[in-house]
Amino acid sequence: MTIAGKYEVVIGLEVHAQLQTASKLFSGDSASFGASPNTHISPITMGHPGVLPRTNRKAIEYAVKMGLACHCEIEEDNYFARKNYFYPDLPKGYQVTQHTTPVCKGGYVTINTPTGKKNIQLNRIHLEEDAGKSIHDLDENYTCIDLNRAGVPLIEIVTEPVLQSSEEAWQYVTVLRKLVKWIGVCDGNMEEGSLRCDANISIRLQGEKKLGTRVEVKNLNSIRNVKKAIDYEVERMIAIVESGGTIIQQTRSFDAGNDTTFALRDKEEANDYRYFADPDLPPFHLTKDFIKTMQVSLPSLPEQLATQYQQEFGLSEYDAAQLCDEKATADYFESVTHFCKNYKAVANWMLGPIREYLNGNNFSFDQLSLHPEVLAELIKLVEEGQLNFSVASSRILPSLINGKRSPLQVAEEMDLLQVSDSTELEIWVNEAIRSMPDKVAEYKKGKKNLIGLFVGEVKKISKGKADPRSVKTLLEQKLDENTII
């Protein structure tokens, strides 16, 4: 057994997702990203004496929707608490959060592992406000503070300590990011801080029941860094134990420059925060009708939709999963199917040439200007043999994306409609056969797979206008009968 094999890794994740509300959790200040520093603030955000905050209803709706999507129990009676600690970017000297009554309890998120699907059990999802931002690289002598983010609504999604590897953590955050974007509660932009992850990591000997001393790595801002930070911490902790040392419970940060972690402070306990109910915010009650309304408002979730596409549309598991990778992709697919019932062809076009175009131009399906009915018409032209797929995808499609004309109109203007007239086809076929007498001889000796070479030559001679199916039939007839005009 290797040294690493002696130990079991235990991981719990806390993911903070910024909710896509227009205003902050307890004030009307804008919650948008990218404004000039300290312009989205007010006396309420700053916690000035005498101000009275009010709870953002939309934030509560989003939190409940996320809990329902994660199979949580929704707490009907809720209140906010003050979590007291001092940071330069925490203007009130406390954070308003939920303590004993999280709005969502329990639940799970399903991930794929090499041994099959695994439900990652959640402890809770609760609402809280964000802190501001400390900026250390603008001035060599001072730390700068931007409080625009202070008070922005967050949900914190907390797992039980049930993840067993950095790979499982990577999968979990990937699925969670997809889910918050899918149901529209968070944009999932980790670079802008809309989604941040804290990892609680410990090790113990294989078979041991008691949890080891945990270390928390804060503010991991990419899925890749979640995996790297966990891998580094596990190696560091094993090295400490193997050398006879003691792991200290502490909070650490990740240095993406060299893929290591470094200590920030010894870890606080819950009693260090002196939680108490916020006296300025009344408790809020969620009725069963409200919860039911939120349940009805949820879209079909990715796994449900992928299964539906396989059962109703006959798509493969791979195609269905790819179409359900992002909600905008699934929405566009369903829009096209209103005009075209060849579901496999729609999937092939979307996952092939259209995705290639979008990736090349750094677009997504929600930015695609190609009307679903136009794509359906293009697919029909290919099905009917008026266009071949290669010409349609490489020459017609870009013109349709950048304009508003019909596929037939574009094909006619570019003289790309396929020719199935026997007289013209025969001229092209004869020319192709005459140009390759040695290949004709090989074909007649039994190398029937050379038919593709002849079809390609006719395609080149006709500049893509020859119908490949008609060409193949005519070529086989002429090569077998040696009737060349």
C-alpha positions in Angstrom: 0.0 0.0 0.0 1.3 3.4 -0.9 1.5 6.2 1.7 -1.4 8.0 0.1 -3.3 4.7 0.1 -3.1 4.5 3.9 -5.4 7.5 4.2 -9.0 8.4 3.4 -9.8 11.9 2.2 -12.9 13.6 3.6 -14.1 16.8 2.0 -17.0 19.1 2.6 -17.7 22.1 0.3 -19.3 25.4 0.9 -20.3 27.1 -2.4 -21.5 30.8 -2.4 -23.7 31.7 -5.3 -24.5 35.3 -6.0 -28.2 35.6 -6.8 -29.2 37.4 -10.0 -31.4 40.0 -8.4 -31.4 43.6 -9.5 -30.9 45.0 -6.0 -29.1 44.0 -2.8 -30.5 41.7 -0.1 -31.7 44.4 2.3 -31.6 47.6 0.3 -32.5 49.1 -3.1 -28.8 49.5 -4.1 -27.8 48.0 -7.4 -26.3 44.5 -7.3 -24.8 44.7 -10.8 -21.1 43.9 -11.4 -18.5 46.2 -12.9 -19.5 49.7 -11.7 -16.9 52.2 -10.4 -15.8 51.5 -6.8 -18.1 52.5 -4.0 -21.0 53.7 -6.3 -23.5 51.0 -5.4 -23.7 51.9 -1.8 -26.1 53.8 0.6 -26.5 54.3 4.3 -28.3 51.0 4.5 -25.5 49.1 2.8 -23.0 50.9 5.1 -25.1 50.1 8.2 -25.4 53.7 9.4 -27.3 54.2 12.7 -31.1 54.3 12.4 -31.4 52.8 9.0 -34.0 50.0 8.5 -33.3 47.3 6.0 -36.0 45.4 4.1 -35.7 41.8 2.8 -35.5 41.3 -1.0 -38.4 39.0 -1.9 -36.8 37.9 -5.2 -33.8 36.6 -3.3 -36.0 34.4 -1.1 -37.7 33.1 -4.2 -34.4 32.2 -5.8 -33.2 30.4 -2.6 -36.3 28.3 -2.4 -36.1 27.4 -6.1 -32.5 26.2 -5.6 -33.6 24.2 -2.6 -36.4 22.5 -4.5 -34.0 21.8 -7.4 -31.7 20.1 -4.9 -34.5 18.0 -3.2 -34.3 20.0 0.0 -36.9 20.4 2.7 -38.0 24.0 2.7 -38.2 25.7 6.1 -41.4 27.6 6.5 -40.5 29.8 9.5 -37.2 31.7 9.0 -35.3 34.5 10.5 -31.9 36.3 9.9 -29.1 36.4 12.4 -26.0 38.7 12.8 -22.7 37.0 12.5 -20.2 39.3 14.2 -16.6 39.6 13.0 -14.4 42.4 11.7 -13.0 42.7 8.3 -12.1 46.0 6.6 -14.5 45.1 3.7 -17.4 44.4 6.1 -18.9 47.9 6.7 -21.4 47.0 9.4 -19.0 44.9 11.6 -21.3 42.0 11.2 -22.8 39.9 8.3 -26.5 39.2 8.1 -27.0 35.5 7.5 -29.1 32.5 8.6 -27.9 30.4 11.5 -30.3 28.0 13.2 -33.1 28.2 10.5 -31.6 27.8 7.0 -34.3 28.2 4.4 -33.4 24.9 2.9 -32.4 21.7 4.8 -30.9 18.4 3.6 -31.2 17.5 0.0 -28.6 16.2 -2.5 -26.9 16.9 -5.8 -26.2 13.9 -8.1 -22.8 13.5 -9.7 -21.2 10.9 -12.0 -18.3 8.8 -10.7 -16.4 5.9 -12.3 -18.6 3.5 -10.2 -21.8 5.2 -11.2 -24.1 8.0 -9.9 -23.5 9.3 -6.4 -25.8 11.6 -4.4 -23.8 14.3 -2.6 -25.8 14.9 0.6 -26.3 18.6 1.5 -26.5 19.9 5.0 -28.2 23.2 4.2 -28.7 26.1 1.8 -29.1 29.4 3.5 -29.4 33.1 2.6 -26.8 35.7 3.5 -25.3 39.0 2.3 -21.9 39.3 0.7 -19.0 41.4 2.1 -17.2 44.0 0.1 -13.8 43.4 -1.6 -10.3 44.2 -0.5 -7.9 45.1 -3.3 -4.2 44.7 -2.6 -2.5 45.4 -5.9 -3.6 49.0 -6.8 -1.4 50.8 -4.3 1.9 49.5 -2.9 1.3 51.1 0.5 -2.4 50.6 1.1 -5.2 48.1 0.8 -8.2 49.6 -1.2 -11.8 48.8 -0.3 -14.7 48.5 -2.8 -18.0 48.1 -1.0 -20.1 47.7 -4.2 -20.5 44.0 -3.5 -21.4 44.5 0.2 -25.0 43.4 0.8 -25.4 41.5 -2.5 -27.6 38.4 -1.9 -25.9 35.0 -1.7 -27.0 31.5 -1.1 -24.5 29.3 0.6 -24.8 25.6 -0.4 -23.1 23.4 2.2 -22.5 19.7 1.7 -22.0 17.1 4.4 -18.4 15.8 4.6 -19.1 13.1 2.0 -16.8 13.9 -0.9 -13.9 11.5 -1.1 -11.5 13.0 -3.7 -10.7 16.1 -5.6 -12.3 14.5 -8.7 -15.6 14.2 -6.9 -15.3 17.8 -5.7 -14.6 18.9 -9.3 -17.6 17.0 -10.5 -19.9 18.4 -7.8 -18.9 22.1 -8.4 -19.3 21.5 -12.2 -22.9 20.1 -11.7 -23.8 22.8 -9.2 -22.6 25.6 -11.5 -24.6 24.2 -14.3 -27.7 23.9 -12.1 -27.7 27.5 -10.8 -27.4 28.8 -14.3 -30.0 26.4 -15.6 -32.7 27.5 -13.2 -31.7 31.2 -13.5 -30.7 32.0 -10.0 -27.0 32.8 -10.6 -24.9 33.5 -13.7 -22.2 31.1 -12.4 -19.4 33.4 -13.5 -16.5 32.4 -11.2 -14.1 35.0 -12.6 -16.4 37.8 -11.5 -16.9 36.1 -8.1 -20.6 35.1 -8.7 -19.7 31.6 -7.7 -17.0 30.9 -5.0 -16.1 27.8 -3.2 -14.6 27.0 0.2 -13.2 23.5 0.7 -13.1 21.8 4.1 -10.5 19.0 3.9 -9.3 16.4 6.3 -7.6 13.0 6.2 -7.8 9.9 8.4 -6.5 6.4 8.3 -8.4 4.0 6.1 -11.2 2.4 8.2 -11.1 5.1 10.9 -14.5 6.5 11.8 -13.5 9.7 13.6 -13.0 12.8 11.3 -9.5 14.2 11.2 -8.6 17.8 11.9 -10.0 19.9 9.0 -8.4 22.7 7.1 -10.6 25.2 5.2 -9.3 26.6 1.9 -11.2 29.8 1.1 -12.5 31.6 -2.0 -11.5 29.2 -4.8 -12.6 31.0 -7.9 -12.4 28.3 -10.6 -13.4 24.6 -10.8 -9.8 23.7 -11.8 -8.5 25.5 -8.7 -10.9 23.6 -6.4 -9.3 20.4 -7.6 -5.7 21.7 -7.4 -6.1 23.1 -3.9 -7.6 19.9 -2.6 -4.8 17.8 -4.2 -2.1 20.1 -2.7 -3.7 20.1 0.8 -4.1 16.3 0.9 -0.4 15.9 0.0 0.6 18.5 2.6 -1.5 17.0 5.4 -0.2 13.5 4.7 3.4 14.7 4.8 2.8 16.4 8.2 1.3 13.2 9.7 3.9 10.9 8.2 6.7 13.1 9.7 5.1 12.9 13.1 3.6 16.4 13.1 0.1 17.6 14.0 -2.3 19.2 11.6 -3.6 22.6 12.8 -7.2 23.6 12.2 -6.9 26.8 10.2 -8.1 28.8 7.3 -5.9 28.9 4.2 -5.9 30.5 0.8 -4.8 29.1 -2.6 -2.0 30.7 -4.6 -2.9 30.0 -8.3 0.6 31.1 -9.3 2.3 28.1 -7.9 -0.7 25.8 -7.1 0.0 25.9 -3.3 -2.0 27.0 -0.2 -0.8 29.3 2.6 -2.2 30.0 6.1 -4.4 33.0 6.7 -5.5 32.4 10.4 -6.4 29.8 12.9 -10.0 28.7 12.3 -12.8 30.4 14.3 -15.5 28.3 16.0 -19.2 29.2 15.7 -19.3 30.7 19.2 -16.6 33.2 18.1 -19.2 34.9 15.9 -21.7 35.5 18.7 -24.8 34.9 16.5 -28.0 36.5 17.5 -31.3 37.3 15.7 -31.1 40.5 13.8 -33.4 43.0 15.6 -34.1 45.1 12.5 -35.3 42.3 10.3 -38.6 40.6 11.1 -38.9 36.8 10.7 -40.4 35.6 7.4 -42.9 32.8 6.9 -43.2 30.8 3.7 -46.6 29.4 3.0 -47.2 26.1 1.4 -48.8 27.8 -1.6 -45.7 30.0 -2.1 -43.5 26.9 -2.0 -45.8 25.1 -4.5 -45.7 28.2 -6.8 -41.9 28.1 -6.8 -41.9 24.3 -7.6 -44.2 24.9 -10.6 -42.0 27.7 -11.8 -38.9 25.5 -12.0 -38.0 24.4 -15.6 -37.3 20.7 -16.3 -33.9 19.9 -14.9 -31.0 18.7 -17.1 -31.2 15.0 -16.2 -35.0 14.9 -16.6 -34.8 16.6 -20.0 -32.0 14.4 -21.3 -34.0 11.3 -20.4 -37.1 12.9 -22.1 -35.1 13.6 -25.3 -33.9 9.9 -25.4 -37.4 8.5 -24.9 -39.5 11.0 -26.9 -37.1 12.0 -29.7 -35.0 8.8 -30.0 -31.7 10.6 -29.4 -28.6 8.8 -28.1 -27.5 9.3 -24.5 -24.5 11.4 -25.7 -26.6 13.7 -27.9 -29.2 14.2 -25.2 -26.6 15.0 -22.6 -24.8 17.5 -25.0 -28.1 19.3 -25.8 -28.8 19.6 -22.0 -25.4 20.9 -21.2 -26.7 24.5 -21.0 -30.3 25.6 -20.9 -29.9 28.0 -23.9 -28.9 25.0 -26.0 -31.9 22.9 -24.9 -34.2 25.8 -25.4 -32.9 26.4 -29.0 -33.2 22.7 -29.8 -36.9 22.6 -28.7 -37.6 25.8 -30.7 -36.2 24.1 -33.9 -38.3 20.9 -33.2 -41.5 23.0 -33.6 -40.5 23.3 -37.3 -38.6 20.1 -38.0 -39.4 16.6 -36.8 -36.1 15.0 -37.8 -34.8 15.3 -34.3 -31.5 13.5 -35.0 -30.7 15.9 -37.9 -31.4 18.9 -35.6 -29.1 17.5 -33.0 -26.4 16.8 -35.6 -26.6 20.4 -36.9 -26.6 22.0 -33.5 -23.7 19.9 -32.0 -21.7 20.0 -35.3 -21.4 23.0 -37.6 -23.5 25.4 -35.4 -21.5 24.7 -32.2 -18.3 24.9 -34.2 -19.3 28.4 -35.5 -20.3 29.5 -32.0 -17.1 28.3 -30.4 -15.0 29.9 -33.1 -16.7 33.3 -32.5 -16.9 32.9 -28.7 -20.7 32.9 -28.7 -23.3 30.8 -27.0 -26.7 29.5 -28.2 -28.6 32.3 -26.4 -26.6 34.7 -28.7 -27.4 32.9 -31.9 -29.2 35.0 -34.4 -30.2 32.1 -36.7 -34.0 31.8 -36.4 -35.0 28.2 -35.6 -37.4 28.1 -38.6 -34.5 29.0 -40.9 -32.4 26.2 -39.6 -35.4 23.8 -40.1 -35.7 25.0 -43.7 -31.9 24.4 -44.3 -32.2 20.9 -42.8 -35.2 20.2 -45.2 -33.2 21.3 -48.2 -30.5 18.8 -47.3 -33.0 16.0 -46.7 -34.6 16.7 -50.1 -31.3 16.5 -51.8 -31.3 20.1 -53.0 -28.1 20.8 -51.0 -25.4 18.4 -49.7 -24.5 18.7 -46.1 -20.9 19.8 -46.6 -21.9 22.8 -48.8 -24.9 23.7 -46.6 -22.8 23.7 -43.4 -19.6 25.4 -44.8 -21.1 27.9 -47.2 -24.8 28.5 -46.6 -24.9 28.4 -42.8 -22.5 31.4 -42.3 -24.5 33.5 -44.7 -27.7 32.7 -42.8 -26.2 33.5 -39.4 -25.1 36.9 -40.6 -28.2 37.8 -42.5 -32.0 37.4 -42.7 -32.5 35.6 -46.0 -34.0 32.1 -46.6 -31.6 29.1 -47.2 -33.2 28.6 -50.7 -32.6 32.2 -51.7 -29.0 32.1 -50.5 -28.4 28.8 -52.3 -29.8 30.1 -55.5 -27.8 33.3 -55.4 -24.6 31.3 -54.8 -25.5 28.8 -57.5 -25.1 25.9 -55.0 -28.3 23.9 -55.5 -27.5 20.3 -56.3 -28.0 19.1 -59.8 -29.9 15.8 -60.3 -30.5 16.2 -64.0 -29.1 13.0 -65.6 -27.6 14.8 -68.7 -25.4 17.2 -66.7 -24.5 14.5 -64.1 -23.5 12.1 -66.8 -21.0 14.7 -68.3 -19.4 15.2 -64.8 -19.3 11.4 -64.1 -17.7 10.7 -67.5 -15.1 13.4 -67.0 -14.2 11.9 -63.6 -13.9 8.4 -64.9 -11.7 9.5 -67.9 -9.4 11.4 -65.5 -8.5 8.2 -63.5 -8.0 5.3 -65.9 -5.7 3.5 -63.4 -8.3 3.7 -60.7 -10.9 2.4 -63.1 -8.8 -0.7 -63.7 -8.3 -1.2 -59.9 -12.1 -0.9 -59.4 -12.8 -3.5 -62.0 -10.3 -5.8 -60.3 -12.4 -5.7 -57.1 -11.5 -2.5 -55.2 -15.1 -1.4 -54.9 -14.2 1.0 -52.0 -12.7 3.3 -54.7 -16.2 4.5 -55.5 -15.8 7.2 -52.8 -12.8 8.5 -54.7 -14.8 8.9 -57.9 -17.7 10.5 -56.0 -15.2 13.1 -54.6 -13.8 13.8 -58.0 -17.3 14.5 -59.4 -18.0 16.7 -56.4 -14.8 18.7 -57.2 -15.7 19.0 -61.0 -19.2 20.1 -60.2 -18.1 22.5 -57.5 -20.3 20.7 -55.0 -23.5 20.9 -57.1 -23.8 17.2 -58.0 -26.2 15.1 -55.8 -23.9 12.5 -54.2 -26.6 9.8 -54.1 -27.4 10.2 -57.8 -23.7 10.4 -58.6 -22.9 7.2 -56.7 -25.7 5.3 -58.5 -24.5 6.5 -62.0 -20.9 5.8 -61.2 -21.6 2.2 -60.1 -23.6 1.7 -63.3 -21.0 3.0 -65.6 -18.0 1.4 -63.9 -19.7 -2.0 -63.8 -20.9 -1.7 -67.4 -17.9 0.3 -68.8 -20.4 2.6 -70.6 -18.5 5.9 -70.8 -19.7 8.5 -73.2 
